Amino acid sequence: MRKKELRAVITFQNTTSAMAMEKICKENGRRGRLIPVPRCITAGCGLAWSANPQARLELEQFMKENAICYDQIYEIEI
């Protein structure tokens, strides 16, 4: 079984925003990946962005600068 680790999990209201996040992060060398929304979270779409929790503030600013609409940011062990 894989060891759980603390992650920043960003949820989105729709798939379009989640896909936009993936695209813009790859283009700008941002670390993270799309994952299915963990069961302990309810979200509008079934995708979430998972990243290092230390990057949370940086990612919030990055999404604001790039007009990426997100729902919430959680710090959970997954």
Backbone atoms as SQL, in Angstrom:
CREATE TABLE atoms (id INTEGER PRIMARY KEY, chain TEXT, resi INTEGER, resn TEXT, atom TEXT, x REAL, y REAL, z REAL);
INSERT INTO atoms VALUES
  (1, 'A', 1, 'MET', 'N', 0.832, -1.173, 0.000),
  (2, 'A', 1, 'MET', 'CA', 0.000, 0.000, 0.000),
  (3, 'A', 1, 'MET', 'C', 0.886, 1.250, 0.000),
  (4, 'A', 2, 'ARG', 'N', 0.509, 2.226, -0.789),
  (5, 'A', 2, 'ARG', 'CA', 1.256, 3.461, -0.912),
  (6, 'A', 2, 'ARG', 'C', 1.097, 4.309, 0.355),
  (7, 'A', 3, 'LYS', 'N', 2.186, 4.913, 0.793),
  (8, 'A', 3, 'LYS', 'CA', 2.155, 5.767, 1.976),
  (9, 'A', 3, 'LYS', 'C', 1.424, 7.075, 1.634),
  (10, 'A', 4, 'LYS', 'N', 0.503, 7.486, 2.518),
  (11, 'A', 4, 'LYS', 'CA', -0.230, 8.730, 2.305),
  (12, 'A', 4, 'LYS', 'C', 0.668, 9.910, 2.627),
  (13, 'A', 5, 'GLU', 'N', 0.463, 10.996, 1.883),
  (14, 'A', 5, 'GLU', 'CA', 1.227, 12.204, 2.135),
  (15, 'A', 5, 'GLU', 'C', 0.314, 13.421, 2.048),
  (16, 'A', 6, 'LEU', 'N', 0.688, 14.475, 2.728),
  (17, 'A', 6, 'LEU', 'CA', -0.091, 15.700, 2.729),
  (18, 'A', 6, 'LEU', 'C', 0.017, 16.371, 1.355),
  (19, 'A', 7, 'ARG', 'N', -1.127, 16.743, 0.800),
  (20, 'A', 7, 'ARG', 'CA', -1.183, 17.380, -0.517),
  (21, 'A', 7, 'ARG', 'C', -2.145, 18.557, -0.478),
  (22, 'A', 8, 'ALA', 'N', -1.890, 19.534, -1.308),
  (23, 'A', 8, 'ALA', 'CA', -2.858, 20.606, -1.558),
  (24, 'A', 8, 'ALA', 'C', -3.736, 20.104, -2.693),
  (25, 'A', 9, 'VAL', 'N', -5.023, 20.040, -2.478),
  (26, 'A', 9, 'VAL', 'CA', -5.962, 19.537, -3.478),
  (27, 'A', 9, 'VAL', 'C', -6.911, 20.677, -3.841),
  (28, 'A', 10, 'ILE', 'N', -6.880, 21.056, -5.113),
  (29, 'A', 10, 'ILE', 'CA', -7.697, 22.159, -5.603),
  (30, 'A', 10, 'ILE', 'C', -8.863, 21.579, -6.389),
  (31, 'A', 11, 'THR', 'N', -10.074, 21.953, -5.993),
  (32, 'A', 11, 'THR', 'CA', -11.258, 21.469, -6.691),
  (33, 'A', 11, 'THR', 'C', -11.799, 22.566, -7.609),
  (34, 'A', 12, 'PHE', 'N', -12.535, 22.130, -8.618),
  (35, 'A', 12, 'PHE', 'CA', -13.072, 23.026, -9.636),
  (36, 'A', 12, 'PHE', 'C', -14.565, 22.775, -9.803),
  (37, 'A', 13, 'GLN', 'N', -15.283, 23.802, -10.244),
  (38, 'A', 13, 'GLN', 'CA', -16.713, 23.658, -10.461),
  (39, 'A', 13, 'GLN', 'C', -17.026, 22.952, -11.764),
  (40, 'A', 14, 'ASN', 'N', -16.068, 22.956, -12.692),
  (41, 'A', 14, 'ASN', 'CA', -16.314, 22.291, -13.970),
  (42, 'A', 14, 'ASN', 'C', -15.020, 21.717, -14.545),
  (43, 'A', 15, 'THR', 'N', -15.178, 20.790, -15.443),
  (44, 'A', 15, 'THR', 'CA', -14.044, 20.100, -16.060),
  (45, 'A', 15, 'THR', 'C', -13.197, 21.055, -16.891),
  (46, 'A', 16, 'THR', 'N', -13.815, 22.037, -17.511),
  (47, 'A', 16, 'THR', 'CA', -13.081, 23.000, -18.336),
  (48, 'A', 16, 'THR', 'C', -12.011, 23.716, -17.522),
  (49, 'A', 17, 'SER', 'N', -12.341, 24.134, -16.317),
  (50, 'A', 17, 'SER', 'CA', -11.374, 24.807, -15.450),
  (51, 'A', 17, 'SER', 'C', -10.249, 23.862, -15.030),
  (52, 'A', 18, 'ALA', 'N', -10.599, 22.621, -14.725),
  (53, 'A', 18, 'ALA', 'CA', -9.584, 21.635, -14.341),
  (54, 'A', 18, 'ALA', 'C', -8.603, 21.385, -15.490),
  (55, 'A', 19, 'MET', 'N', -9.133, 21.259, -16.694),
  (56, 'A', 19, 'MET', 'CA', -8.279, 21.025, -17.861),
  (57, 'A', 19, 'MET', 'C', -7.420, 22.260, -18.173),
  (58, 'A', 20, 'ALA', 'N', -7.979, 23.442, -17.976),
  (59, 'A', 20, 'ALA', 'CA', -7.224, 24.683, -18.184),
  (60, 'A', 20, 'ALA', 'C', -6.064, 24.759, -17.191),
  (61, 'A', 21, 'MET', 'N', -6.316, 24.344, -15.957),
  (62, 'A', 21, 'MET', 'CA', -5.263, 24.331, -14.937),
  (63, 'A', 21, 'MET', 'C', -4.126, 23.410, -15.355),
  (64, 'A', 22, 'GLU', 'N', -4.463, 22.230, -15.815),
  (65, 'A', 22, 'GLU', 'CA', -3.430, 21.288, -16.250),
  (66, 'A', 22, 'GLU', 'C', -2.612, 21.874, -17.395),
  (67, 'A', 23, 'LYS', 'N', -3.276, 22.435, -18.367),
  (68, 'A', 23, 'LYS', 'CA', -2.601, 22.988, -19.548),
  (69, 'A', 23, 'LYS', 'C', -1.665, 24.126, -19.167),
  (70, 'A', 24, 'ILE', 'N', -2.151, 25.094, -18.409),
  (71, 'A', 24, 'ILE', 'CA', -1.343, 26.258, -18.065),
  (72, 'A', 24, 'ILE', 'C', -0.189, 25.892, -17.131),
  (73, 'A', 25, 'CYS', 'N', -0.399, 24.921, -16.249),
  (74, 'A', 25, 'CYS', 'CA', 0.681, 24.482, -15.365),
  (75, 'A', 25, 'CYS', 'C', 1.791, 23.792, -16.158),
  (76, 'A', 26, 'LYS', 'N', 1.425, 22.949, -17.100),
  (77, 'A', 26, 'LYS', 'CA', 2.430, 22.280, -17.928),
  (78, 'A', 26, 'LYS', 'C', 3.218, 23.283, -18.758),
  (79, 'A', 27, 'GLU', 'N', 2.510, 24.266, -19.308),
  (80, 'A', 27, 'GLU', 'CA', 3.170, 25.284, -20.124),
  (81, 'A', 27, 'GLU', 'C', 4.144, 26.130, -19.312),
  (82, 'A', 28, 'ASN', 'N', 3.894, 26.283, -18.021),
  (83, 'A', 28, 'ASN', 'CA', 4.718, 27.129, -17.162),
  (84, 'A', 28, 'ASN', 'C', 5.605, 26.349, -16.198),
  (85, 'A', 29, 'GLY', 'N', 5.688, 25.044, -16.374),
  (86, 'A', 29, 'GLY', 'CA', 6.568, 24.220, -15.550),
  (87, 'A', 29, 'GLY', 'C', 6.147, 24.087, -14.097),
  (88, 'A', 30, 'ARG', 'N', 4.862, 24.239, -13.824),
  (89, 'A', 30, 'ARG', 'CA', 4.350, 24.079, -12.458),
  (90, 'A', 30, 'ARG', 'C', 4.168, 22.596, -12.160),
  (91, 'A', 31, 'ARG', 'N', 4.568, 22.204, -10.975),
  (92, 'A', 31, 'ARG', 'CA', 4.443, 20.796, -10.581),
  (93, 'A', 31, 'ARG', 'C', 3.057, 20.509, -10.034),
  (94, 'A', 32, 'GLY', 'N', 2.587, 19.307, -10.280),
  (95, 'A', 32, 'GLY', 'CA', 1.288, 18.858, -9.813),
  (96, 'A', 32, 'GLY', 'C', 0.660, 17.993, -10.896),
  (97, 'A', 33, 'ARG', 'N', -0.551, 17.495, -10.602),
  (98, 'A', 33, 'ARG', 'CA', -1.238, 16.671, -11.599),
  (99, 'A', 33, 'ARG', 'C', -2.727, 16.619, -11.295),
  (100, 'A', 34, 'LEU', 'N', -3.489, 16.303, -12.332),
  (101, 'A', 34, 'LEU', 'CA', -4.920, 16.101, -12.159),
  (102, 'A', 34, 'LEU', 'C', -5.158, 14.738, -11.540),
  (103, 'A', 35, 'ILE', 'N', -6.091, 14.694, -10.602),
  (104, 'A', 35, 'ILE', 'CA', -6.457, 13.446, -9.949),
  (105, 'A', 35, 'ILE', 'C', -7.982, 13.391, -9.837),
  (106, 'A', 36, 'PRO', 'N', -8.528, 12.201, -9.650),
  (107, 'A', 36, 'PRO', 'CA', -9.963, 12.141, -9.317),
  (108, 'A', 36, 'PRO', 'C', -10.176, 12.800, -7.951),
  (109, 'A', 37, 'VAL', 'N', -11.287, 13.468, -7.771),
  (110, 'A', 37, 'VAL', 'CA', -11.562, 14.111, -6.478),
  (111, 'A', 37, 'VAL', 'C', -11.605, 13.035, -5.395),
  (112, 'A', 38, 'PRO', 'N', -10.834, 13.206, -4.315),
  (113, 'A', 38, 'PRO', 'CA', -10.869, 12.227, -3.222),
  (114, 'A', 38, 'PRO', 'C', -12.273, 12.105, -2.638),
  (115, 'A', 39, 'ARG', 'N', -12.604, 10.935, -2.141),
  (116, 'A', 39, 'ARG', 'CA', -13.948, 10.662, -1.622),
  (117, 'A', 39, 'ARG', 'C', -14.344, 11.546, -0.447),
  (118, 'A', 40, 'CYS', 'N', -13.363, 12.021, 0.298),
  (119, 'A', 40, 'CYS', 'CA', -13.679, 12.845, 1.469),
  (120, 'A', 40, 'CYS', 'C', -14.058, 14.281, 1.091),
  (121, 'A', 41, 'ILE', 'N', -13.996, 14.602, -0.199),
  (122, 'A', 41, 'ILE', 'CA', -14.327, 15.943, -0.688),
  (123, 'A', 41, 'ILE', 'C', -15.480, 15.830, -1.677),
  (124, 'A', 42, 'THR', 'N', -16.407, 16.772, -1.619),
  (125, 'A', 42, 'THR', 'CA', -17.427, 16.847, -2.650),
  (126, 'A', 42, 'THR', 'C', -17.102, 18.056, -3.518),
  (127, 'A', 43, 'ALA', 'N', -17.224, 17.880, -4.828),
  (128, 'A', 43, 'ALA', 'CA', -16.877, 18.959, -5.745),
  (129, 'A', 43, 'ALA', 'C', -17.800, 18.917, -6.950),
  (130, 'A', 44, 'GLY', 'N', -17.868, 20.037, -7.658),
  (131, 'A', 44, 'GLY', 'CA', -18.741, 20.166, -8.823),
  (132, 'A', 44, 'GLY', 'C', -18.333, 19.270, -9.973),
  (133, 'A', 45, 'CYS', 'N', -17.032, 19.062, -10.142),
  (134, 'A', 45, 'CYS', 'CA', -16.584, 18.166, -11.211),
  (135, 'A', 45, 'CYS', 'C', -15.756, 17.052, -10.582),
  (136, 'A', 46, 'GLY', 'N', -15.465, 16.031, -11.315),
  (137, 'A', 46, 'GLY', 'CA', -14.779, 14.866, -10.764),
  (138, 'A', 46, 'GLY', 'C', -13.268, 14.959, -10.765),
  (139, 'A', 47, 'LEU', 'N', -12.709, 16.128, -11.151),
  (140, 'A', 47, 'LEU', 'CA', -11.258, 16.277, -11.215),
  (141, 'A', 47, 'LEU', 'C', -10.767, 17.319, -10.229),
  (142, 'A', 48, 'ALA', 'N', -9.555, 17.104, -9.730),
  (143, 'A', 48, 'ALA', 'CA', -8.913, 18.053, -8.817),
  (144, 'A', 48, 'ALA', 'C', -7.433, 18.129, -9.168),
  (145, 'A', 49, 'TRP', 'N', -6.790, 19.209, -8.783),
  (146, 'A', 49, 'TRP', 'CA', -5.361, 19.377, -8.993),
  (147, 'A', 49, 'TRP', 'C', -4.662, 19.070, -7.682),
  (148, 'A', 50, 'SER', 'N', -3.668, 18.198, -7.733),
  (149, 'A', 50, 'SER', 'CA', -2.914, 17.812, -6.547),
  (150, 'A', 50, 'SER', 'C', -1.505, 18.385, -6.664),
  (151, 'A', 51, 'ALA', 'N', -1.056, 19.057, -5.594),
  (152, 'A', 51, 'ALA', 'CA', 0.274, 19.662, -5.600),
  (153, 'A', 51, 'ALA', 'C', 0.860, 19.647, -4.194),
  (154, 'A', 52, 'ASN', 'N', 2.114, 20.001, -4.110),
  (155, 'A', 52, 'ASN', 'CA', 2.804, 20.108, -2.841),
  (156, 'A', 52, 'ASN', 'C', 2.117, 21.190, -2.004),
  (157, 'A', 53, 'PRO', 'N', 1.812, 20.931, -0.732),
  (158, 'A', 53, 'PRO', 'CA', 1.106, 21.929, 0.076),
  (159, 'A', 53, 'PRO', 'C', 1.893, 23.225, 0.280),
  (160, 'A', 54, 'GLN', 'N', 3.219, 23.177, 0.184),
  (161, 'A', 54, 'GLN', 'CA', 4.018, 24.396, 0.325),
  (162, 'A', 54, 'GLN', 'C', 3.805, 25.349, -0.849),
  (163, 'A', 55, 'ALA', 'N', 3.258, 24.852, -1.952),
  (164, 'A', 55, 'ALA', 'CA', 3.023, 25.676, -3.142),
  (165, 'A', 55, 'ALA', 'C', 1.631, 26.305, -3.141),
  (166, 'A', 56, 'ARG', 'N', 0.882, 26.136, -2.083),
  (167, 'A', 56, 'ARG', 'CA', -0.517, 26.592, -2.041),
  (168, 'A', 56, 'ARG', 'C', -0.670, 28.074, -2.375),
  (169, 'A', 57, 'LEU', 'N', 0.023, 28.958, -1.660),
  (170, 'A', 57, 'LEU', 'CA', -0.121, 30.395, -1.894),
  (171, 'A', 57, 'LEU', 'C', 0.331, 30.780, -3.300),
  (172, 'A', 58, 'GLU', 'N', 1.400, 30.176, -3.726),
  (173, 'A', 58, 'GLU', 'CA', 1.911, 30.426, -5.082),
  (174, 'A', 58, 'GLU', 'C', 0.890, 29.998, -6.137),
  (175, 'A', 59, 'LEU', 'N', 0.252, 28.860, -5.921),
  (176, 'A', 59, 'LEU', 'CA', -0.761, 28.380, -6.870),
  (177, 'A', 59, 'LEU', 'C', -2.006, 29.266, -6.864),
  (178, 'A', 60, 'GLU', 'N', -2.398, 29.741, -5.696),
  (179, 'A', 60, 'GLU', 'CA', -3.548, 30.651, -5.627),
  (180, 'A', 60, 'GLU', 'C', -3.284, 31.905, -6.458),
  (181, 'A', 61, 'GLN', 'N', -2.092, 32.470, -6.310),
  (182, 'A', 61, 'GLN', 'CA', -1.729, 33.660, -7.076),
  (183, 'A', 61, 'GLN', 'C', -1.647, 33.341, -8.562),
  (184, 'A', 62, 'PHE', 'N', -1.082, 32.195, -8.893),
  (185, 'A', 62, 'PHE', 'CA', -0.945, 31.767, -10.282),
  (186, 'A', 62, 'PHE', 'C', -2.316, 31.619, -10.943),
  (187, 'A', 63, 'MET', 'N', -3.273, 31.018, -10.234),
  (188, 'A', 63, 'MET', 'CA', -4.617, 30.848, -10.784),
  (189, 'A', 63, 'MET', 'C', -5.307, 32.202, -10.962),
  (190, 'A', 64, 'LYS', 'N', -5.093, 33.108, -10.020),
  (191, 'A', 64, 'LYS', 'CA', -5.674, 34.439, -10.124),
  (192, 'A', 64, 'LYS', 'C', -5.118, 35.167, -11.351),
  (193, 'A', 65, 'GLU', 'N', -3.799, 35.117, -11.532),
  (194, 'A', 65, 'GLU', 'CA', -3.150, 35.784, -12.657),
  (195, 'A', 65, 'GLU', 'C', -3.585, 35.215, -14.008),
  (196, 'A', 66, 'ASN', 'N', -3.928, 33.928, -14.030),
  (197, 'A', 66, 'ASN', 'CA', -4.287, 33.261, -15.285),
  (198, 'A', 66, 'ASN', 'C', -5.789, 33.021, -15.428),
  (199, 'A', 67, 'ALA', 'N', -6.576, 33.668, -14.581),
  (200, 'A', 67, 'ALA', 'CA', -8.048, 33.594, -14.637),
  (201, 'A', 67, 'ALA', 'C', -8.575, 32.160, -14.616),
  (202, 'A', 68, 'ILE', 'N', -7.972, 31.330, -13.772),
  (203, 'A', 68, 'ILE', 'CA', -8.446, 29.958, -13.576),
  (204, 'A', 68, 'ILE', 'C', -9.410, 29.982, -12.390),
  (205, 'A', 69, 'CYS', 'N', -10.653, 29.629, -12.641),
  (206, 'A', 69, 'CYS', 'CA', -11.664, 29.599, -11.570),
  (207, 'A', 69, 'CYS', 'C', -11.587, 28.267, -10.834),
  (208, 'A', 70, 'TYR', 'N', -11.451, 28.345, -9.530),
  (209, 'A', 70, 'TYR', 'CA', -11.422, 27.123, -8.724),
  (210, 'A', 70, 'TYR', 'C', -12.481, 27.224, -7.640),
  (211, 'A', 71, 'ASP', 'N', -12.795, 26.078, -7.080),
  (212, 'A', 71, 'ASP', 'CA', -13.808, 26.023, -6.032),
  (213, 'A', 71, 'ASP', 'C', -13.160, 26.230, -4.665),
  (214, 'A', 72, 'GLN', 'N', -12.369, 25.260, -4.227),
  (215, 'A', 72, 'GLN', 'CA', -11.709, 25.345, -2.919),
  (216, 'A', 72, 'GLN', 'C', -10.337, 24.693, -2.985),
  (217, 'A', 73, 'ILE', 'N', -9.526, 25.005, -1.968),
  (218, 'A', 73, 'ILE', 'CA', -8.228, 24.346, -1.802),
  (219, 'A', 73, 'ILE', 'C', -8.229, 23.663, -0.448),
  (220, 'A', 74, 'TYR', 'N', -7.926, 22.373, -0.443),
  (221, 'A', 74, 'TYR', 'CA', -7.883, 21.566, 0.776),
  (222, 'A', 74, 'TYR', 'C', -6.448, 21.110, 0.988),
  (223, 'A', 75, 'GLU', 'N', -6.073, 20.901, 2.239),
  (224, 'A', 75, 'GLU', 'CA', -4.820, 20.228, 2.548),
  (225, 'A', 75, 'GLU', 'C', -5.203, 18.939, 3.249),
  (226, 'A', 76, 'ILE', 'N', -5.026, 17.839, 2.540),
  (227, 'A', 76, 'ILE', 'CA', -5.429, 16.521, 3.059),
  (228, 'A', 76, 'ILE', 'C', -4.352, 15.487, 2.742),
  (229, 'A', 77, 'GLU', 'N', -4.385, 14.396, 3.466),
  (230, 'A', 77, 'GLU', 'CA', -3.488, 13.270, 3.188),
  (231, 'A', 77, 'GLU', 'C', -4.166, 12.356, 2.192),
  (232, 'A', 78, 'ILE', 'N', -3.463, 12.138, 1.105),
  (233, 'A', 78, 'ILE', 'CA', -3.967, 11.198, 0.096),
  (234, 'A', 78, 'ILE', 'C', -2.850, 10.276, -0.350);
